[in-house]
Amino acid sequence: MKRAIINQFGQLSEQLKGYVAALNYRYLNLCVKAEEASLLPIQVPIEDEVKNLEDVAYAGKKEGDDYSLYVVPKFQDDLRDIAKAVFQFHKEFIQEIQKETVDPGDGSGEQEVHLLRLKMPEVNDDRYDVLKQSVDLFYDMCKKDMEKARMEADAQFAALGIDEKPEDMDNLKKGVDETNEMWIKKRDELHDEKLKEIEDAHNKWIADQKAADEKKREDEAAKNQHAGSSMRLTPEDEE
């Protein structure tokens, strides 16, 4: 089989992989749960030099908290610049500056540091609709790119394979089909997983709203009950 055909097959495989990887990256930046990968593109201007966030801070999640990222500057003076840089890229993140006592492990003992907590916004009704629309939009873009890559590769295979043995071309088609189906499956899994993540977060918001409303009603009932029990009859009422 011609080297050009093999090269074309490899090129198609890389294209399909790249489109699915791009879809995954876009989904990671549609933040529902906290994703460390959403911080990778952030660059922080410090002392007239632009640096990657990972070079100026430690970032991660805490166990039991799926909806927050915590960013600890390597130098405390950089906290404000880091917060500005994060805001420029992820305006939807809710920022909180917190204090925490840590042990750096260098023998200096415990120290109090300031860190940046990035809370993911709740998936209320409005955000729920926007997120789902974005998920489908990015999916359709990926699907269109993959189908175009497959069509163009098939045209190249047909042109290059005129002199090839029919059984070799059949094996090539089988390999192309398997590769294509593998990346289609991965693409569809990413789509379904993201929709489920959004659905779960929206259901959490609904449950939280119901719990807040129930607590409000209970507080009002308790307040009214207290007010009622505190009433005293006046002398006129007693007559």
Secondary structure, DSSP 8 states (H G I E B T S, - for coil): --HHHHHHHHHHHHHHHHHHHHHHHHHHTS-SS--GGGGTT-EEEETTEEEEHHHHEEEE--TT-TTEEEEEESSGGGHHHHHHHHHHH-TTSEEEEEEEEE--SSSS--EEEEEEEEE-----HHHHHHHHHHHHHHHHHHHHHHHHHHHHHHHHHHHHTTTS-HHHHHHHHHHHHHHHHHHHHHHHHHHHHHHHHHHHHHHHHHHHHHHHHHHHHHHHHHHHHHHHHT----HHHH-
